[in-house]
Amino acid sequence: MSTLWTTAELVAATGGTLEADVRVSGISIDTRTLAPGDLFIALVGDTSDGHAHIATALDKGAAAVMVHDTRGRDDPRLLVVPDTMRGLQALGQAARARFDGKMIAVTGSVGKTTTKDMLRLALCAFGPTHAAVASYNNHWGVPLTLARLPRDAAFCVSEIGMNHRGEIAPLAAMARPDVAVITTIGGSHIGPMGSIDAIALEKSDLLAALPKGGIALVPVDAEGQAHFKQAVTRSGAALQRVGMGDTDAEWRIGHLACTADGSQFTLIHGDTSVAVALHAPGRHLARNAATALAAIGALGLDLPHAAEALASYRPGAGRGQTQPLRGGRAQLLDESYNASSLSVRAALDTLALMPAARHVAVLGDMLELGAFSEAEHTGLAPDVTRSADLLFCCGPAMRALFDAIPPEKRGAWATDAASLAPLVISNLKDGDLVLVKGSFGSRMRDVVAALKSSDAEAAR
């Protein structure tokens, strides 16, 4: 394995002490996924303390362990720092400082992870590319992504999230993007943020972190255009907009055709255009793909080559992946990872796009909406009525939506996902297409797991 960090580099980056001469090949914060040669960082969370797993990490082959509590421990492989979270952040900053490739940072109310995954896939066609795993986009996820940045990477894609004011700026300052992308502006986290305008203002902090001559990509139809313009004025970056149809955006999606098998469109930029074929259904995925390609074009890379690479994109688990149920006689559309009103509407549009005898929506609460919760949930009633033949819901907030749709479309409501799952399974029929979606905290993944388990049992 290639060396990610040496003893001298670890000490210089963190200001800590490390007696052993080590060569670190990876970074871990979880002993369950630790690989031999990793540096294990003993982070302290609200309900856990990585210091309790030091012995396990070393037994599993960790090259070193970053700690700030050495009580009862004496091992030359301990990298002792004043605070492990600050040590991780320092390591991320050092990795960014030595990186001479191109950095793209992605934020947005929805579509961050999908756009990041599309960027990673397409950029790999041009050189070694590193990107955040899963949704590592917070105060520990961003520095962890940077700390894992390989020495030979040509490109890095960092995902940056928030749910309170003031969270994006420090993460953006750490990532220091060359290209900054805002995918969408919507009601995610509107409870703690207070308004869509406040969300747009917070997202604009990513654009303010760009260098002079950097490029900001934003949706032409998003609220907050004044904030975006002010941010790039401060940073000296160029603002480019992505839009659909007949707009004055710098990057335009033309001739969009959406089917159950995917989307085809033309991405137009000035006098140039490129044909794009995306083998994943959904108008929202076409927008994400266009945004990813615009970011690649902003780096001066060959767009037809990037579009060709993007043709192999497939949605991941919990993010639009389709799977067979009932031995292939029914289908699951797994959107269980997270939810907001924007993303639920997009998922319902995709549900309606796909052929089925019955279109079944299984929805869990959308969280972090505060005083806006009831309006956000009941506001989905027209979309559900239009796209679904049957609705199953769980959670107190989703009760309002369940009661707002026509009685003939009501399947069942339950207090939580575990209680709802058997009701969905007992009503499942051949020919059904079942959409499962809800906020991460609603645990709609439990419904997905139950559907898969029931299907596996039936096959035996």
Secondary structure, 3 states (H helix, E strand, C coil): CCCCEEHHHHHHHHCCECCCCCEECEEECCCCCCCCCEEEECCECCCCEHHHHHHHHHHCCCCEEEECCCCCCCCCCEEECCCHHHHHHHHHHHHHHHCCCEEEEEECCCCHHHHHHHHHHHHCCCCCEEECCCCCCCCCHHHHHHHCCCCCCCEEEEECCCCCCCCHHHHHHHHCCCEEEECCCCCCCHHHHCCHHHHHHHHHHHHHCCCCCCEEEEECCCCCHHHHHHHHHHHCCEEEEEEECCCCCCEEEEEEEEECCEEEEEEEECCEEEEEEECCCCHHHHHHHHHHHHHHHHCCCCHHHHHHHHCCCCCCCCCCEEEEEHHHCEEEEEECCCCCHHHHHHHHHHHHHCCCCEEEEEEECCCCCHHHHHHHHHCCHHHHHHHCCEEEEECCCHHHHHHHCCHHHEEEEECCHHHHHHHHHHHCCCCEEEEEECCHHHCCHHHHHHHHHHHHHHHC
